Amino acid sequence: MTEYITVPVSLLKELHEGLAKVEEVLATLEELANKEGQERIREAEEEYIKGKYLTFKNSEEIQKKLQE
């Protein structure tokens, strides 16, 4: 016997967004939990301080830079 329930689309959307946030937190915790991840973070911070990184506010800025 199969049973069905009705779930509002808005609830499914909220659940999906919530799961995405949990996945982001877990990924961050995993990166912080291992030595290699911590080293990558330190190296990235050092490169950023030295100006070896570019920052962009949106995808249009990225496209402009790629066309230079």
Residue frames as qw, qx, qy, qz and C-alpha x, y, z in Angstrom:
[[0.000, 0.890, 0.457, 0.000, 0.00, 0.00, 0.00],
 [0.426, 0.227, 0.012, 0.876, 1.38, 3.39, -1.02],
 [0.165, -0.832, -0.438, 0.297, 0.59, 6.52, 0.93],
 [0.390, 0.497, 0.152, 0.760, 1.00, 10.08, -0.26],
 [0.240, -0.724, -0.352, 0.543, 1.27, 13.44, 1.40],
 [0.351, 0.828, 0.198, 0.391, 1.13, 16.94, -0.01],
 [0.552, -0.452, -0.082, 0.695, 4.09, 19.20, 0.70],
 [0.228, 0.947, 0.127, -0.190, 3.96, 22.88, -0.23],
 [0.711, 0.530, -0.036, 0.460, 6.56, 23.96, -2.77],
 [0.057, -0.866, 0.244, -0.432, 7.60, 26.81, -0.46],
 [0.762, -0.552, 0.324, -0.094, 8.47, 24.29, 2.27],
 [0.922, 0.160, 0.170, 0.309, 10.55, 22.21, -0.14],
 [0.420, 0.760, -0.103, 0.486, 12.39, 25.36, -1.24],
 [0.371, -0.812, 0.307, -0.330, 13.13, 26.30, 2.39],
 [0.908, -0.297, 0.288, 0.060, 14.38, 22.79, 3.13],
 [0.805, 0.431, 0.070, 0.401, 16.63, 22.85, 0.07],
 [0.157, 0.836, -0.200, 0.485, 18.09, 26.24, 1.02],
 [0.624, -0.684, 0.306, -0.223, 18.61, 25.07, 4.61],
 [0.953, -0.057, 0.215, 0.206, 20.44, 21.96, 3.46],
 [0.604, 0.644, -0.055, 0.466, 22.67, 24.05, 1.22],
 [0.169, -0.845, 0.294, -0.413, 23.63, 26.21, 4.20],
 [0.835, -0.447, 0.315, -0.057, 24.38, 23.13, 6.31],
 [0.899, 0.273, 0.107, 0.327, 26.58, 21.76, 3.51],
 [0.314, 0.799, -0.184, 0.478, 28.51, 25.06, 3.39],
 [0.479, -0.745, 0.354, -0.302, 29.09, 24.97, 7.14],
 [0.943, -0.180, 0.271, 0.076, 30.23, 21.34, 7.00],
 [0.750, 0.523, -0.016, 0.404, 32.64, 22.11, 4.16],
 [0.022, 0.842, -0.288, 0.457, 34.10, 24.98, 6.16],
 [0.709, -0.575, 0.356, -0.199, 34.47, 22.84, 9.26],
 [0.960, 0.105, 0.154, 0.208, 36.16, 20.10, 7.24],
 [0.524, 0.698, -0.145, 0.466, 38.63, 22.63, 5.81],
 [0.218, -0.788, 0.355, -0.454, 39.40, 23.97, 9.27],
 [0.878, -0.387, 0.222, -0.171, 39.67, 20.50, 10.79],
 [0.933, 0.071, 0.112, 0.333, 42.72, 19.35, 8.85],
 [0.474, -0.578, 0.201, 0.632, 46.26, 20.66, 8.67],
 [0.393, 0.186, 0.559, 0.706, 46.30, 20.90, 4.88],
 [0.009, 0.806, 0.520, 0.284, 43.17, 23.04, 4.94],
 [0.375, -0.863, -0.099, 0.323, 44.64, 25.34, 7.55],
 [0.502, -0.304, 0.386, 0.712, 47.83, 25.66, 5.50],
 [0.276, 0.489, 0.588, 0.582, 45.81, 26.53, 2.36],
 [0.158, -0.917, -0.364, -0.047, 44.00, 29.23, 4.32],
 [0.477, -0.703, 0.113, 0.516, 47.29, 30.67, 5.63],
 [0.466, -0.018, 0.513, 0.721, 48.83, 30.68, 2.16],
 [0.142, 0.691, 0.566, 0.427, 45.78, 32.34, 0.67],
 [0.279, -0.919, -0.212, 0.178, 45.82, 35.05, 3.35],
 [0.503, -0.499, 0.292, 0.642, 49.52, 35.71, 2.69],
 [0.367, 0.258, 0.593, 0.669, 48.95, 35.93, -1.06],
 [0.016, -0.849, -0.491, -0.194, 46.03, 38.28, -0.52],
 [0.385, -0.834, -0.030, 0.394, 48.12, 40.56, 1.71],
 [0.454, -0.313, 0.461, 0.696, 50.86, 40.60, -0.94],
 [0.399, 0.578, -0.068, -0.709, 48.29, 41.60, -3.57],
 [0.044, -0.199, 0.896, 0.395, 48.48, 38.36, -5.51],
 [0.190, 0.466, 0.861, -0.072, 44.69, 38.05, -5.52],
 [0.145, -0.171, -0.298, -0.928, 42.08, 39.92, -7.47],
 [0.178, 0.386, 0.774, -0.469, 38.64, 40.56, -6.08],
 [0.129, -0.217, -0.559, -0.790, 35.46, 41.12, -8.05],
 [0.377, 0.088, 0.444, -0.808, 32.01, 42.31, -7.05],
 [0.763, 0.358, 0.327, -0.427, 30.16, 40.50, -9.84],
 [0.777, 0.147, 0.541, 0.288, 30.56, 38.36, -12.93],
 [0.449, 0.878, 0.115, 0.121, 30.65, 41.41, -15.22],
 [0.191, -0.886, 0.417, 0.060, 33.88, 42.56, -13.56],
 [0.701, -0.236, 0.642, 0.200, 35.35, 39.10, -14.11],
 [0.689, 0.559, 0.418, 0.195, 34.43, 39.19, -17.80],
 [0.194, 0.974, -0.115, 0.036, 36.03, 42.63, -18.21],
 [0.414, -0.700, 0.569, 0.119, 39.26, 41.39, -16.61],
 [0.754, 0.039, 0.627, 0.192, 39.33, 38.30, -18.81],
 [0.584, 0.742, 0.286, 0.164, 39.00, 40.45, -21.94],
 [0.130, -0.933, 0.268, 0.201, 42.03, 42.63, -21.04]]
